[in-house]
Amino acid sequence: MKMFITASVALAAASLAFSVSAEEWSSVSSSARVVYLADLSSIAKVGDDTTIKVARIPLPATAGDYTHKINEYAFRCAANQARIVLEVEYGASGAEEARYPDPEAEWDRPSANSLGAYIKSIACDNQRSTAPSSPSIKAFIDSQHGD
């Protein structure tokens, strides 16, 4: 019985760790030069702030090149305020190359019809794109090439 309980606890912990770390990248905007993806699983309430991670992937993406940047946005939903508190750069291999935290970034109001306003609607108002999501940036880039 003790072995069964230990195994059950270990399985539950592994399951919880997996669900917490699962990503759900959904396309939110694109142009001929860049595509923006929001990680819907990263939306979190931290005190009065709601945070979300948004990736910028240059286009056209080359097969096997996983260059991208991820910004962490923070919103004060009721006050209609936003700021970027972290930018992380990833190189062609997909490995992190640089990290730029900015915990003292100024709060700003997202302009109507801007990317910031759209990201706010996702983070604060639970609006979702109808675009299919990807479990990772790598999977999204690979899907652009039929990999």
N, C-alpha and C positions, 0 to 999 in steps of 0.2 A: 504494500500500500504506500509506504514511504517513497519508493522509487517512482510509482505512478504519479504521486503529488509533485515530486521534484521535476519529473518530465513534463507534467502539465504546466507548472510554473515557468519552466524554461521555454516551452512552446508558446505560451501566452506572451512572455517577454519578447521573444523573437518576432512574433506577429505584431505586437505593438511597435517595436522598433521599425519594422518594415512599413507599417501604415503611416508612421510619422515622417519617414524619409521619402515616401513615394512622391514623385513629381507629376504634374499635369500641366504641360506647356500648351497653351492655346494661342493661336494667332489672333492678334488684336488690331494690327495695322500693317500695311506694307506699301512700298513704292518700288520703283525700278532699282533703287540702290540699297534698300534696307527692309527687313521684316522685323516686327516687334512681336514677341511672345510673352504672355503673362503666365506665371506659374500659379495656377488657381489653388494648388495645395499649400502654397506659402502664405496665404492670407492669414494674418494673425492680429489679434487685439493685444496691444501692449500699453497698459495704462489708458490714456485718452487717445492714443494713436492706433491706427490700423495700418499694417505694413503689407507689402506685396513685392515680389521680385519680378522684374521685367527684363527680358533679354533683347539685345539688339544684334541681329545677324546681318552682316553685309551680303548684298546680292550683286551679281549672281554668285551663289555658293559653289565652290569647287569641290568635287568629290574628294573626301578624305581630309578636307580643310575645315576644322572645327573652330575657327577664329570667331569670337563673339565677346560681347560685354554684357554683364548683368548689373542692373541698378536696383537697389532696394529703395522703394518709395515709402514714405510715411505720410499718412493723411490724418488730419483732424476733420473728420467727416462733417459734423454739424457746423463747423466754422468755415467749411470750404477752403481749407488750407492744405498745402502739399509741400514736400521737400524731398530731395534725394539724399539719403544718409550714408549710402555706400555705393561705390562702383568697383566692380571686379573685372579685370581683363583676362581673357583666356586666349592662348596662342593656337596655332594651327593644329597642334596635337590634342587640343582640348584641355591642356593643363593650365592651371592658374599661373599667370605671369606677374600680375600686379594687383594690389588692393588699395583703394583710396577711401578710407572712412571719413565721413564729414558729419559727426554727431551734432555739430553746432550750426549746420546749414540753416539759412534763413527760411522762414515759412513764407509761402507765396500763394496767391489765388490762381488756380488753373484757369486759363482763358477758355471761354466757351468754344466748343468744337475742336479743342486741342487734344493731343495725345494724353496729356496729364488729366484732362477732364474725363476722357474715356476710361483711363486706368482707375480714376476715382470712382466712376460708376460701377466698375467691376468690384473694387475692394470694399466700397461703402454701401452700395445699393444691390449687391449680389446679381448684377446683370452679367450675362454670359453670351459669348459668341456662339454661333451655330457651327463654327469650323471644328473639324475633328482635332482632338488633342494628341500630344506625343508624350511618352513617358520620360523623355530626356531631350536635351539640345542635340545630342549626337543622332538620336533617332529621327528628329525633325530634319536635320541636314541630310542624313542618308535617304530619307523618303523623297527628297527633292531630286534624287538621282536614281531612284528605283533600286537602291541597295537593300 
